Amino acid sequence: MIGTDESMILYIRLFKTRKLIIPLLIIIILLSSFVIFQSINNYFDSIKQSNAYLQRQTPKLNSSFIQRAILIFYPSNQESHFLPEIRWLYRSWIEMMKYESKNWRTDLIIYTGEYSSSFQQLGCIINQKRLNNTERPQCRIFLYLRISKREISSLTQQQTILTHNGKKDLFNINIQRSILLYKKLKIYDYIDSVNIIAESYPTFEYYDFILKTDIDVFITSQFAKYVPLSNATLLVGRGGYSTQFNTRRLGRIARDMNWNYQNLTNIGSTW
């Protein structure tokens, strides 16, 4: 049998445990409610954003001639890894165009170092810009020398900026900028995914809209009926790359260095 003193001690322990459990349960309930509220709020925000930017195709828009391009950088020296991804992207592009207006054209533009047999088998053409609205959609390869390969001659101090089959008129390359990128960012593997936008304007200047994205994506049928509200609109994918603390700190650093600060954060790889 348990004595009176032992029973009292056990009762006190249970009472203390309950006193701890009840506040803990309250905290858990409050946190759960907050998470649910945030999720619902984010859901409705996404709907608002969709309604703002993802307008449905109208008969007038459907009859318009619209030229679009999907831009990607493809590291030719890593084909064994990225070839399956580019093939799936290519296939999704083909499937998407089945739902596209007959007056729309969407080209797949690939910036890479080599015109490999893989691209030739897919029917991609090399170093040819779109010239008119009626040409059928094409997979277009433009030979691009990635930043890490732009070596500087120790004798002439000249930098190699094009591949052996590259065409200078297809790119707007600022030599000083290119040298600076080579010296400062050549070890950053993803710089070329952004740099193609800066240097390759002649290859996509004809289009009304462009989509810059990565290789490991699928183009859905919804894209067949989508354009931004205006051709002066920049939309980006969202990523979790920053915090409020870092954002404020970067703003302060920019002001200290007398730089312009745009307060644009969490910009993903798809534009």
C-alpha positions, 0 to 999 in steps of 0.5 A: 500500500502507498502511504499518505505521504507518498500519495501526497507527493505523487499528487503534487507531481501530477499537479505540477505536470498538469500545470506544465502541460496545459500552457504547453498545449495552449502554445501549440494550439496558438502556433498551429492556428498561426500557421494555418492562418498564414497558409490561408493568407498566402493562398489567397495572396497567390490567387490575387497575384494570379488574377493580376498577372495570369490573364486568360486568353481573349479572342482578340489576343488569340488572333494577334501575332505574338512571338515568345521565346524560352531562354536557357543556358545549357552547360555542354561539358556536363551533358551526361548529367543535364541531357535528360533534363533538356529532353524533358523540357524539350518534350514539354515545350512540344506538348505545350504548343499543341494548345497554342494559338495558330498565330503564336510562335514560341521558340526554345532558345538554348545558349551552349558551348557546342552544337552536339549530336543530341541537339541535332537529333532534336532538330535544333538549328544553330546560330539563326535568329527569328526573322518573321512571324510566320516561321514555324517554332524552332529550337535554336542553338546559339554558341555561347562561351561561358564565363569560366572558359573566357581565358585571358592571354598572358602575352596579349592580355586579350580575352577569348569571348566566343567559341570557335564557331560563335558569331560576334554579331549575335552578342553584345559583349562588353569586354571590360565587363566580361574580364571583370566577370572572369576575374571575380565570378568564374568559379560561380557556376550559375553566372551564365544562367543570368549573363545570357540575358545581359549579352545575348540581346540580339538573339531575342530582341525580335520577341514580344515576350521572353521567359528565362528559366532553368533546365529542370522545368516543364512547360505546362499547357497553361503557358500556351495561353499566357502573356503578361499584362504588358510588354513592360512587365517583369515577373519572377519566380519566388525563392526563399533566399533572404530574411527581413534582417538580411534585406534591411542590412543589404539596404543599409550597406547599399546606402553606405556605399551610395548604391541604388537599392531596389528592395527586390528580394527572393528573385528566383531563377525564372523570369 
